């Protein structure tokens, strides 16, 4: 049985629209949320527990500490 992958997307504008639409059309893929910035995304990601987070934000550098804020046990 194939498990549905839950995806959260962080990015802006047309790229976000295109990627979210394309992935949403795929079987076994569920777009569970999106945000335009990392700051806006953190609490949503922590609450929604995605399998995958796609970052498409130019100039955004994340540290290990940033990612630990949203990690789950």
ChimeraX attribute file (.defattr): number of C-alpha atoms within 10 A of each C-alpha:
attribute: neighborCount
match mode: 1-to-1
recipient: residues
	/A:1	3
	/A:2	6
	/A:3	7
	/A:4	11
	/A:5	15
	/A:6	17
	/A:7	22
	/A:8	23
	/A:9	26
	/A:10	21
	/A:11	20
	/A:12	16
	/A:13	8
	/A:14	9
	/A:15	12
	/A:16	20
	/A:17	13
	/A:18	11
	/A:19	14
	/A:20	19
	/A:21	12
	/A:22	10
	/A:23	14
	/A:24	15
	/A:25	11
	/A:26	9
	/A:27	10
	/A:28	12
	/A:29	14
	/A:30	18
	/A:31	17
	/A:32	18
	/A:33	17
	/A:34	21
	/A:35	18
	/A:36	16
	/A:37	16
	/A:38	18
	/A:39	11
	/A:40	12
	/A:41	19
	/A:42	16
	/A:43	12
	/A:44	17
	/A:45	25
	/A:46	13
	/A:47	9
	/A:48	13
	/A:49	16
	/A:50	18
	/A:51	13
	/A:52	13
	/A:53	16
	/A:54	13
	/A:55	19
	/A:56	16
	/A:57	16
	/A:58	8
	/A:59	6
	/A:60	9
	/A:61	9
	/A:62	10
	/A:63	7
	/A:64	7
	/A:65	9
	/A:66	13
	/A:67	10
	/A:68	9
	/A:69	12
	/A:70	16
	/A:71	11
	/A:72	7
	/A:73	3
